[in-house]
Structure formats: structure tokens, C-alpha cells
Amino acid sequence: MDRKDMIKNLTTDHPEHTASYWAEFDDDTLLQIIELDRREVKRNVSDQLAMG
């Protein structure tokens, strides 16, 4: 995933922030944010499945 894709994905997932907001972060930070988002989604799905 290149920088442009990371910014596009984050802007889509977090519409409260603009692409220029995400562009302020370096690539490593963007990757960390994306990974945290993935973990949160995975946790939410697991929680929903556990609730039945």
C-alpha cells in the first residue's frame, strides 16, 4: 500500500478528517493508525459474535 492509498483509506474510514490532515503524518504513523483500526474492527467483530 503506498502513501496515496493509505491517505485515501484513512479519509474514507475517518470522514471527520481531510486528506490534508492525514498527509501531515509520516508513512510509519499512517501504517500504525491503519493497524490500530484493523485491530479495533477485529475486536468489534469478535465481540458481536460472542454476543450471539
N, CA, C and O atoms as CSV, one atom per row, in Angstrom:
chain,resi,resn,atom,element,x,y,z
A,1,MET,N,N,0.857,-1.169,0.000
A,1,MET,CA,C,0.000,0.000,0.000
A,1,MET,C,C,0.905,1.235,0.000
A,1,MET,O,O,1.781,1.368,0.854
A,2,ASP,N,N,0.692,2.115,-0.941
A,2,ASP,CA,C,1.511,3.321,-0.973
A,2,ASP,C,C,0.848,4.440,-0.168
A,2,ASP,O,O,-0.279,4.297,0.306
A,3,ARG,N,N,1.555,5.536,-0.025
A,3,ARG,CA,C,1.090,6.666,0.788
A,3,ARG,C,C,-0.271,7.177,0.332
A,3,ARG,O,O,-1.143,7.466,1.153
A,4,LYS,N,N,-0.445,7.286,-0.970
A,4,LYS,CA,C,-1.715,7.778,-1.511
A,4,LYS,C,C,-2.872,6.873,-1.093
A,4,LYS,O,O,-3.935,7.357,-0.704
A,5,ASP,N,N,-2.663,5.566,-1.175
A,5,ASP,CA,C,-3.699,4.606,-0.773
A,5,ASP,C,C,-3.989,4.691,0.729
A,5,ASP,O,O,-5.144,4.622,1.150
A,6,MET,N,N,-2.936,4.839,1.528
A,6,MET,CA,C,-3.135,4.932,2.973
A,6,MET,C,C,-3.988,6.151,3.319
A,6,MET,O,O,-4.915,6.057,4.122
A,7,ILE,N,N,-3.673,7.285,2.714
A,7,ILE,CA,C,-4.411,8.516,2.984
A,7,ILE,C,C,-5.859,8.380,2.500
A,7,ILE,O,O,-6.787,8.821,3.178
A,8,LYS,N,N,-6.047,7.775,1.341
A,8,LYS,CA,C,-7.394,7.573,0.818
A,8,LYS,C,C,-8.214,6.681,1.759
A,8,LYS,O,O,-9.366,6.989,2.065
A,9,ASN,N,N,-7.621,5.587,2.211
A,9,ASN,CA,C,-8.316,4.670,3.121
A,9,ASN,C,C,-8.660,5.346,4.442
A,9,ASN,O,O,-9.776,5.200,4.941
A,10,LEU,N,N,-7.727,6.069,5.002
A,10,LEU,CA,C,-7.985,6.737,6.275
A,10,LEU,C,C,-9.039,7.826,6.135
A,10,LEU,O,O,-9.863,8.005,7.032
A,11,THR,N,N,-9.024,8.545,5.038
A,11,THR,CA,C,-10.029,9.586,4.810
A,11,THR,C,C,-11.414,8.963,4.667
A,11,THR,O,O,-12.405,9.534,5.123
A,12,THR,N,N,-11.483,7.798,4.038
A,12,THR,CA,C,-12.758,7.088,3.892
A,12,THR,C,C,-13.240,6.562,5.242
A,12,THR,O,O,-14.420,6.679,5.574
A,13,ASP,N,N,-12.327,5.985,6.014
A,13,ASP,CA,C,-12.686,5.403,7.303
A,13,ASP,C,C,-12.937,6.446,8.389
A,13,ASP,O,O,-13.647,6.181,9.360
A,14,HIS,N,N,-12.362,7.612,8.225
A,14,HIS,CA,C,-12.487,8.691,9.214
A,14,HIS,C,C,-12.883,9.991,8.502
A,14,HIS,O,O,-12.058,10.891,8.348
A,15,PRO,N,N,-14.137,10.085,8.072
A,15,PRO,CA,C,-14.561,11.256,7.286
A,15,PRO,C,C,-14.494,12.575,8.057
A,15,PRO,O,O,-14.623,13.650,7.471
A,16,GLU,N,N,-14.293,12.488,9.365
A,16,GLU,CA,C,-14.165,13.720,10.153
A,16,GLU,C,C,-12.825,14.416,9.898
A,16,GLU,O,O,-12.630,15.563,10.299
A,17,HIS,N,N,-11.895,13.708,9.222
A,17,HIS,CA,C,-10.584,14.278,8.898
A,17,HIS,C,C,-10.396,14.318,7.384
A,17,HIS,O,O,-10.828,13.419,6.663
A,18,THR,N,N,-9.750,15.366,6.929
A,18,THR,CA,C,-9.496,15.537,5.494
A,18,THR,C,C,-8.213,14.828,5.082
A,18,THR,O,O,-7.406,14.435,5.925
A,19,ALA,N,N,-8.038,14.671,3.782
A,19,ALA,CA,C,-6.811,14.076,3.262
A,19,ALA,C,C,-5.598,14.909,3.676
A,19,ALA,O,O,-4.536,14.356,3.963
A,20,SER,N,N,-5.746,16.213,3.708
A,20,SER,CA,C,-4.608,17.057,4.109
A,20,SER,C,C,-4.244,16.835,5.578
A,20,SER,O,O,-3.078,16.975,5.949
A,21,TYR,N,N,-5.215,16.495,6.409
A,21,TYR,CA,C,-4.930,16.154,7.807
A,21,TYR,C,C,-4.028,14.919,7.857
A,21,TYR,O,O,-3.005,14.923,8.541
A,22,TRP,N,N,-4.409,13.864,7.134
A,22,TRP,CA,C,-3.631,12.625,7.146
A,22,TRP,C,C,-2.268,12.824,6.500
A,22,TRP,O,O,-1.308,12.157,6.886
A,23,ALA,N,N,-2.162,13.709,5.542
A,23,ALA,CA,C,-0.890,13.952,4.858
A,23,ALA,C,C,0.170,14.532,5.799
A,23,ALA,O,O,1.363,14.485,5.495
A,24,GLU,N,N,-0.259,15.075,6.929
A,24,GLU,CA,C,0.678,15.627,7.914
A,24,GLU,C,C,1.502,14.534,8.611
A,24,GLU,O,O,2.568,14.815,9.158
A,25,PHE,N,N,1.010,13.292,8.592
A,25,PHE,CA,C,1.685,12.192,9.276
A,25,PHE,C,C,2.688,11.513,8.349
A,25,PHE,O,O,2.508,11.493,7.131
A,26,ASP,N,N,3.750,10.956,8.941
A,26,ASP,CA,C,4.699,10.199,8.121
A,26,ASP,C,C,4.131,8.802,7.837
A,26,ASP,O,O,3.139,8.393,8.442
A,27,ASP,N,N,4.759,8.088,6.926
A,27,ASP,CA,C,4.255,6.782,6.485
A,27,ASP,C,C,4.146,5.780,7.626
A,27,ASP,O,O,3.169,5.035,7.706
A,28,ASP,N,N,5.140,5.756,8.510
A,28,ASP,CA,C,5.107,4.804,9.623
A,28,ASP,C,C,3.908,5.060,10.535
A,28,ASP,O,O,3.255,4.121,10.990
A,29,THR,N,N,3.627,6.310,10.795
A,29,THR,CA,C,2.486,6.649,11.644
A,29,THR,C,C,1.180,6.270,10.963
A,29,THR,O,O,0.272,5.751,11.612
A,30,LEU,N,N,1.077,6.521,9.673
A,30,LEU,CA,C,-0.135,6.132,8.940
A,30,LEU,C,C,-0.348,4.627,9.019
A,30,LEU,O,O,-1.468,4.166,9.240
A,31,LEU,N,N,0.719,3.865,8.841
A,31,LEU,CA,C,0.614,2.405,8.949
A,31,LEU,C,C,0.180,1.971,10.344
A,31,LEU,O,O,-0.612,1.039,10.487
A,32,GLN,N,N,0.686,2.631,11.353
A,32,GLN,CA,C,0.295,2.301,12.725
A,32,GLN,C,C,-1.187,2.594,12.961
A,32,GLN,O,O,-1.879,1.807,13.606
A,33,ILE,N,N,-1.669,3.700,12.452
A,33,ILE,CA,C,-3.084,4.061,12.604
A,33,ILE,C,C,-3.960,3.039,11.891
A,33,ILE,O,O,-4.983,2.612,12.426
A,34,ILE,N,N,-3.563,2.649,10.693
A,34,ILE,CA,C,-4.323,1.645,9.937
A,34,ILE,C,C,-4.351,0.324,10.693
A,34,ILE,O,O,-5.394,-0.325,10.761
A,35,GLU,N,N,-3.226,-0.078,11.259
A,35,GLU,CA,C,-3.168,-1.323,12.029
A,35,GLU,C,C,-4.063,-1.250,13.262
A,35,GLU,O,O,-4.748,-2.220,13.585
A,36,LEU,N,N,-4.066,-0.126,13.945
A,36,LEU,CA,C,-4.949,0.033,15.104
A,36,LEU,C,C,-6.414,-0.036,14.687
A,36,LEU,O,O,-7.230,-0.629,15.392
A,37,ASP,N,N,-6.752,0.561,13.556
A,37,ASP,CA,C,-8.124,0.471,13.032
A,37,ASP,C,C,-8.502,-0.976,12.760
A,37,ASP,O,O,-9.606,-1.406,13.096
A,38,ARG,N,N,-7.600,-1.721,12.158
A,38,ARG,CA,C,-7.869,-3.140,11.858
A,38,ARG,C,C,-8.098,-3.939,13.134
A,38,ARG,O,O,-8.999,-4.774,13.202
A,39,ARG,N,N,-7.277,-3.675,14.138
A,39,ARG,CA,C,-7.439,-4.380,15.418
A,39,ARG,C,C,-8.786,-4.055,16.056
A,39,ARG,O,O,-9.448,-4.933,16.609
A,40,GLU,N,N,-9.185,-2.784,15.974
A,40,GLU,CA,C,-10.465,-2.380,16.551
A,40,GLU,C,C,-11.623,-3.065,15.838
A,40,GLU,O,O,-12.561,-3.532,16.484
A,41,VAL,N,N,-11.563,-3.125,14.518
A,41,VAL,CA,C,-12.614,-3.796,13.749
A,41,VAL,C,C,-12.663,-5.279,14.115
A,41,VAL,O,O,-13.739,-5.838,14.325
A,42,LYS,N,N,-11.507,-5.901,14.188
A,42,LYS,CA,C,-11.445,-7.321,14.534
A,42,LYS,C,C,-12.026,-7.570,15.929
A,42,LYS,O,O,-12.760,-8.535,16.141
A,43,ARG,N,N,-11.696,-6.706,16.859
A,43,ARG,CA,C,-12.209,-6.828,18.231
A,43,ARG,C,C,-13.725,-6.646,18.249
A,43,ARG,O,O,-14.434,-7.380,18.937
A,44,ASN,N,N,-14.218,-5.670,17.495
A,44,ASN,CA,C,-15.658,-5.417,17.445
A,44,ASN,C,C,-16.411,-6.613,16.854
A,44,ASN,O,O,-17.479,-6.982,17.343
A,45,VAL,N,N,-15.857,-7.206,15.816
A,45,VAL,CA,C,-16.485,-8.382,15.203
A,45,VAL,C,C,-16.490,-9.528,16.205
A,45,VAL,O,O,-17.501,-10.214,16.353
A,46,SER,N,N,-15.386,-9.741,16.887
A,46,SER,CA,C,-15.320,-10.815,17.884
A,46,SER,C,C,-16.344,-10.591,18.997
A,46,SER,O,O,-16.998,-11.530,19.451
A,47,ASP,N,N,-16.471,-9.340,19.427
A,47,ASP,CA,C,-17.450,-9.019,20.469
A,47,ASP,C,C,-18.870,-9.290,19.998
A,47,ASP,O,O,-19.686,-9.817,20.753
A,48,GLN,N,N,-19.168,-8.931,18.753
A,48,GLN,CA,C,-20.506,-9.163,18.212
A,48,GLN,C,C,-20.805,-10.657,18.102
A,48,GLN,O,O,-21.911,-11.101,18.409
A,49,LEU,N,N,-19.817,-11.422,17.665
A,49,LEU,CA,C,-20.003,-12.869,17.554
A,49,LEU,C,C,-20.200,-13.503,18.930
A,49,LEU,O,O,-20.980,-14.444,19.076
A,50,ALA,N,N,-19.505,-12.998,19.920
A,50,ALA,CA,C,-19.623,-13.541,21.266
A,50,ALA,C,C,-21.002,-13.259,21.865
A,50,ALA,O,O,-21.498,-14.019,22.697
A,51,MET,N,N,-21.607,-12.160,21.430
A,51,MET,CA,C,-22.928,-11.795,21.940
A,51,MET,C,C,-24.027,-12.621,21.294
A,51,MET,O,O,-25.155,-12.669,21.785
A,52,GLY,N,N,-23.689,-13.267,20.194
A,52,GLY,CA,C,-24.603,-14.203,19.573
A,52,GLY,C,C,-25.479,-13.628,18.561
A,52,GLY,O,O,-26.293,-14.339,17.973
